[in-house]
């Protein structure tokens, strides 16, 4: 049976602080008065028009997927092993642990080399900058499966899975969204370093892999690995709002889906996450294994993670 909650907890979105107002050097005066309604209106399938396509994202995704299709023809055990290791490092440590539970939800704090390593892992994942990733995710939790949700499957399965990423967002709108939704992250010097250099870091690391192992290492260690990690993340946005079971009657359509949890190191227990988004763990039953949380506990034991928020409710 599902537990019923009249008002499940939601992610508290930060208010726009005075010190985060844009300067003349970084933005026009107009971006300072762009409200949240205007920002939310830029998301949604009605914006996916030919003149509004993000060709950079489309071409990038196309090239990575083509490389993934070519990878089996250049198989080596070494390249496959590196791809498997980097999938764990970038998807679990980079995206699930650092970008998602660390930056987006602030369910714990990373310190020292662990913070740098987590942001580096996220850069190698190729899922975008820390500000944009966290901004989109906070908007998702504020409007889950409602108008304004950047990737709700109520707008279509393919929209929630990947089409939403192909909508170009004006730079002024994106800057205003950062100021509205992630002003706390904009004050973090380490985060802002990776905000500026995440893509050069990704390219430099990919070139290094190619120099080390040639085309097999590039196709397996970058293209195939990134493609699998991409879809692992995207299934959380799409599949876990469509199929699976619910432990809690939350106000959105979130579900728990075991095979997505396997692919995404625990993120597939998505109904649990939407029930208690501030928690660093999504393991609410003993068999709902959350590998990412185990990594967080290890970092906590080593003194590299603090203020770890435990689940407010479990199901036994």
MOHUDA-V784155 format. One record per pair of residues at least 6 apart in sequence whose C-alpha atoms are under 6 Angstrom apart, sorted by sequence separation. I is the first residue (numbers start at 0). J is the second residue. D is the distance in whole Angstrom. If there is no record, write none. Layout:
BEGIN
((I;J;D) (I;J;D))
END
This chain:
BEGIN
((100;106;6) (101;107;6) (142;148;5) (260;266;5) (282;288;6) (298;304;5) (299;305;6) (144;151;5) (152;159;5) (209;216;6) (260;267;4) (282;289;6) (151;159;5) (209;217;5) (259;267;5) (139;148;5) (150;159;4) (245;254;5) (272;281;5) (244;254;5) (271;281;6) (243;254;5) (244;255;5) (256;267;5) (240;252;5) (243;255;5) (255;267;6) (280;292;5) (240;253;4) (243;256;5) (255;268;4) (239;253;6) (240;254;6) (255;269;5) (239;254;5) (254;269;6) (255;270;5) (253;269;6) (254;270;5) (239;256;6) (253;270;5) (97;117;5) (93;117;5) (265;289;4) (92;117;6) (245;270;6) (265;290;6) (264;290;5) (93;120;4) (94;121;5) (264;291;6) (93;121;4) (279;308;5) (103;133;5) (278;308;5) (283;313;4) (284;314;5) (89;120;5) (231;262;6) (278;309;5) (283;314;5) (284;315;5) (89;121;6) (231;263;5) (278;310;5) (89;124;5) (134;180;6) (134;181;6) (129;194;6) (128;194;5) (160;233;5) (122;197;5) (160;237;5) (123;201;5) (159;237;5) (122;201;6) (152;237;6) (42;149;5) (144;251;6) (39;147;5) (143;251;6) (53;165;5) (52;165;6) (53;166;5) (52;166;5) (53;167;4) (52;167;5) (51;167;5) (47;166;5) (82;219;6) (78;216;5) (82;220;4) (86;224;6) (90;228;6) (81;220;6) (30;171;6) (78;219;6) (73;215;5) (82;224;5) (30;175;5) (70;218;5) (70;219;6) (66;218;6) (67;222;5) (66;222;5) (67;223;4) (63;222;5) (15;179;5) (13;180;6) (106;277;5) (106;278;6) (91;264;6) (104;277;6) (106;279;5) (110;303;5) (109;303;6) (109;304;5) (108;304;5) (108;305;5) (107;305;6) (107;306;5) (107;307;4) (106;307;6) (106;308;5) (3;247;6) (1;246;5) (2;247;5) (3;248;5) (1;247;5) (7;274;6))
END
